[in-house]
């Protein structure tokens, strides 16, 4: 099976316009682990015959890591160029699998002239279910203990707490919460451009602290909703030598697997 | 001669109130050293936010024990202050229990309620003290709490116990006076202070009168001293929590400010042909913040409002894992530097004399700033909507845009974004490669 991934440019050539643009993000495009999330999400988009397109080579970093690192200039350069591209295609609706892209596109682009309806993929998937386009049953995950790690830029930053949890419930799984969850969720350690630098000296790494909480729940799966969280949590689990017992997966992967896509 | 006490009281109120007013004006002046930021929008929503968070204490509930204790002290102090109105009028008019004849039975109920609240406040304050000094809850013993912050926290508790004890002792002696002399105003019910009576039994009428007057004067003087102590204390939050929540940002936590000056520059650079309609305002003298002057006034008000409870630091992932960063310290440092600047202004007739110091490096180190994950845990957990993260981000901006002093790996990340539109060194031409790769 091959994925069907139209680009905005190719659709425009045919005089078409997609309902929604899938903003893949840098991690989703280049990082080997994150690419699996991207593919899982596209499988669901293809399965539900969703009219979508990606920007492909016309996509560029939203500027989030530059902004959080303190380089407002570089952030705005990126943002204004992306907005130029998006507006050229008259984009109105964007879905993304990265909460950092989600936050930046949704909250920080409007003032720079980029006004779109922006959804995180967990919100989008929930809509697909609600509209009856996607049917999810437990399958492989029925009765499994799953804990959800709230990405900071999805949860605390934008108050999206329920959409990913609702999706996990749809899998007939047993959703268990970590000691710090929802608005009090503990960061994985990657935000604020930390992903791209070494941590300052301390007693331990943040992802080690966070995965200890996850292991405490005795969950078999840590569900994530952010490519950076996925990486950090996977590394944390490895640190605790629990990789045989605990898997870290994006909610989109869980759904794609449950549906055997 | 008989008006002497009234006169002394008037002087006391004028001096106490006057110094307080001067202090408030100084705080206001210092806050206004911050840069302008418009928070005059959505007034209705702001009132709601203030009523919910400050008056309603909606964010305290996450720590139920502390929330209940805090509520007792808060309600106790507000309600007992009704009594303060009578005390002030009595002092000025030379009367005693002025309201008693007008309120009748209600007066008994009120005084009885005040006494019960006073007892509850004492109990709560004792528990607070035990939590700090007996159980030694971790957030009260972090590095930044050494010295004055620790003493300040304890002093506030002692103040509160002493004030409540004076109030109760005053009532206990007053009751005994009422018993001894039938022409002495008979008023009030004393469910709590009656237990203090044995301490004063057997005293003559005159000794009791002297004691009662001493407690009365010590109580009102204590309140005025406490009021003026606020200026030096973290306890300012009892006043500033209200404006602080009113002017707090209303947008999602994740939305950071987009710099308008930079926007103009970038627009001109990218699209020189497009006319920028607005008249270009002066280019800022620096990007980001290295001192309190570069922060905006709400950030400075945040610093004065912080009561150093440490919930932010407890929630901070960097601090939890032993890094130097403590959001509470960011707020304390900002206030300390602002106080220093304020004193500089006081000494130099309102003109700041360069003291070769700044917030960055002299107070807050780059190491602290770079440890932040911008996760918003500190912002979310603050009971009065303080935003330490915005200060961290502004200072990072100064480090990067003014000093190019980012950690080396972040410089690589940024040059990658600049050169190939991704934080990693991949060619943008390969962005869609995943679509053609083998599935799983």
Boltz contact constraints between the chains, C-beta under 6 A:
constraints:
  - contact:
      token1: [A, 3]
      token2: [B, 435]
      max_distance: 6.0
  - contact:
      token1: [A, 5]
      token2: [B, 435]
      max_distance: 6.0
  - contact:
      token1: [A, 26]
      token2: [B, 422]
      max_distance: 6.0
  - contact:
      token1: [A, 26]
      token2: [B, 423]
      max_distance: 6.0
  - contact:
      token1: [A, 29]
      token2: [B, 431]
      max_distance: 6.0
  - contact:
      token1: [A, 30]
      token2: [B, 424]
      max_distance: 6.0
  - contact:
      token1: [A, 30]
      token2: [B, 426]
      max_distance: 6.0
  - contact:
      token1: [A, 35]
      token2: [B, 434]
      max_distance: 6.0
  - contact:
      token1: [A, 38]
      token2: [B, 434]
      max_distance: 6.0
  - contact:
      token1: [A, 56]
      token2: [B, 432]
      max_distance: 6.0
  - contact:
      token1: [A, 57]
      token2: [B, 428]
      max_distance: 6.0
  - contact:
      token1: [A, 57]
      token2: [B, 429]
      max_distance: 6.0
  - contact:
      token1: [A, 57]
      token2: [B, 431]
      max_distance: 6.0
  - contact:
      token1: [A, 60]
      token2: [B, 421]
      max_distance: 6.0
  - contact:
      token1: [A, 61]
      token2: [B, 417]
      max_distance: 6.0
  - contact:
      token1: [A, 61]
      token2: [B, 421]
      max_distance: 6.0
  - contact:
      token1: [A, 61]
      token2: [B, 422]
      max_distance: 6.0
  - contact:
      token1: [A, 65]
      token2: [B, 423]
      max_distance: 6.0
  - contact:
      token1: [A, 66]
      token2: [B, 414]
      max_distance: 6.0
  - contact:
      token1: [A, 66]
      token2: [B, 417]
      max_distance: 6.0
  - contact:
      token1: [A, 68]
      token2: [B, 374]
      max_distance: 6.0
  - contact:
      token1: [A, 69]
      token2: [B, 410]
      max_distance: 6.0
  - contact:
      token1: [A, 70]
      token2: [B, 396]
      max_distance: 6.0
  - contact:
      token1: [A, 70]
      token2: [B, 397]
      max_distance: 6.0
  - contact:
      token1: [A, 70]
      token2: [B, 399]
      max_distance: 6.0
  - contact:
      token1: [A, 70]
      token2: [B, 400]
      max_distance: 6.0
  - contact:
      token1: [A, 71]
      token2: [B, 400]
      max_distance: 6.0
  - contact:
      token1: [A, 71]
      token2: [B, 414]
      max_distance: 6.0
  - contact:
      token1: [A, 72]
      token2: [B, 259]
      max_distance: 6.0
  - contact:
      token1: [A, 72]
      token2: [B, 262]
      max_distance: 6.0
  - contact:
      token1: [A, 72]
      token2: [B, 397]
      max_distance: 6.0
  - contact:
      token1: [A, 73]
      token2: [B, 262]
      max_distance: 6.0
  - contact:
      token1: [A, 74]
      token2: [B, 414]
      max_distance: 6.0
  - contact:
      token1: [A, 76]
      token2: [B, 262]
      max_distance: 6.0
  - contact:
      token1: [A, 76]
      token2: [B, 263]
      max_distance: 6.0
  - contact:
      token1: [A, 76]
      token2: [B, 266]
      max_distance: 6.0
  - contact:
      token1: [A, 77]
      token2: [B, 266]
      max_distance: 6.0
  - contact:
      token1: [A, 80]
      token2: [B, 266]
      max_distance: 6.0
  - contact:
      token1: [A, 80]
      token2: [B, 270]
      max_distance: 6.0
  - contact:
      token1: [A, 103]
      token2: [B, 254]
      max_distance: 6.0
  - contact:
      token1: [A, 107]
      token2: [B, 252]
      max_distance: 6.0
  - contact:
      token1: [A, 107]
      token2: [B, 254]
      max_distance: 6.0
  - contact:
      token1: [A, 107]
      token2: [B, 255]
      max_distance: 6.0
  - contact:
      token1: [A, 108]
      token2: [B, 258]
      max_distance: 6.0
  - contact:
      token1: [A, 111]
      token2: [B, 258]
      max_distance: 6.0
  - contact:
      token1: [A, 152]
      token2: [B, 375]
      max_distance: 6.0
  - contact:
      token1: [A, 153]
      token2: [B, 254]
      max_distance: 6.0
  - contact:
      token1: [A, 156]
      token2: [B, 253]
      max_distance: 6.0
  - contact:
      token1: [A, 156]
      token2: [B, 376]
      max_distance: 6.0
  - contact:
      token1: [A, 156]
      token2: [B, 380]
      max_distance: 6.0
  - contact:
      token1: [A, 157]
      token2: [B, 253]
      max_distance: 6.0
  - contact:
      token1: [A, 157]
      token2: [B, 254]
      max_distance: 6.0
  - contact:
      token1: [A, 157]
      token2: [B, 376]
      max_distance: 6.0
  - contact:
      token1: [A, 158]
      token2: [B, 252]
      max_distance: 6.0
  - contact:
      token1: [A, 158]
      token2: [B, 254]
      max_distance: 6.0
  - contact:
      token1: [A, 183]
      token2: [B, 380]
      max_distance: 6.0
  - contact:
      token1: [A, 186]
      token2: [B, 317]
      max_distance: 6.0
  - contact:
      token1: [A, 187]
      token2: [B, 317]
      max_distance: 6.0
  - contact:
      token1: [A, 187]
      token2: [B, 373]
      max_distance: 6.0
  - contact:
      token1: [A, 187]
      token2: [B, 375]
      max_distance: 6.0
  - contact:
      token1: [A, 191]
      token2: [B, 373]
      max_distance: 6.0
  - contact:
      token1: [A, 191]
      token2: [B, 374]
      max_distance: 6.0
  - contact:
      token1: [A, 191]
      token2: [B, 375]
      max_distance: 6.0
  - contact:
      token1: [A, 192]
      token2: [B, 372]
      max_distance: 6.0
  - contact:
      token1: [A, 192]
      token2: [B, 373]
      max_distance: 6.0
  - contact:
      token1: [A, 192]
      token2: [B, 374]
      max_distance: 6.0
  - contact:
      token1: [A, 193]
      token2: [B, 410]
      max_distance: 6.0
  - contact:
      token1: [A, 194]
      token2: [B, 373]
      max_distance: 6.0
  - contact:
      token1: [A, 196]
      token2: [B, 409]
      max_distance: 6.0
  - contact:
      token1: [A, 196]
      token2: [B, 413]
      max_distance: 6.0
  - contact:
      token1: [A, 196]
      token2: [B, 423]
      max_distance: 6.0
  - contact:
      token1: [A, 197]
      token2: [B, 407]
      max_distance: 6.0
  - contact:
      token1: [A, 197]
      token2: [B, 409]
      max_distance: 6.0
  - contact:
      token1: [A, 197]
      token2: [B, 410]
      max_distance: 6.0
  - contact:
      token1: [A, 200]
      token2: [B, 323]
      max_distance: 6.0
  - contact:
      token1: [A, 200]
      token2: [B, 367]
      max_distance: 6.0
  - contact:
      token1: [A, 200]
      token2: [B, 371]
      max_distance: 6.0
  - contact:
      token1: [A, 202]
      token2: [B, 321]
      max_distance: 6.0
  - contact:
      token1: [A, 202]
      token2: [B, 322]
      max_distance: 6.0
  - contact:
      token1: [A, 202]
      token2: [B, 323]
      max_distance: 6.0
  - contact:
      token1: [A, 203]
      token2: [B, 321]
      max_distance: 6.0
  - contact:
      token1: [A, 203]
      token2: [B, 322]
      max_distance: 6.0
  - contact:
      token1: [A, 204]
      token2: [B, 321]
      max_distance: 6.0
  - contact:
      token1: [A, 206]
      token2: [B, 317]
      max_distance: 6.0
  - contact:
      token1: [A, 206]
      token2: [B, 321]
      max_distance: 6.0
  - contact:
      token1: [A, 209]
      token2: [B, 321]
      max_distance: 6.0
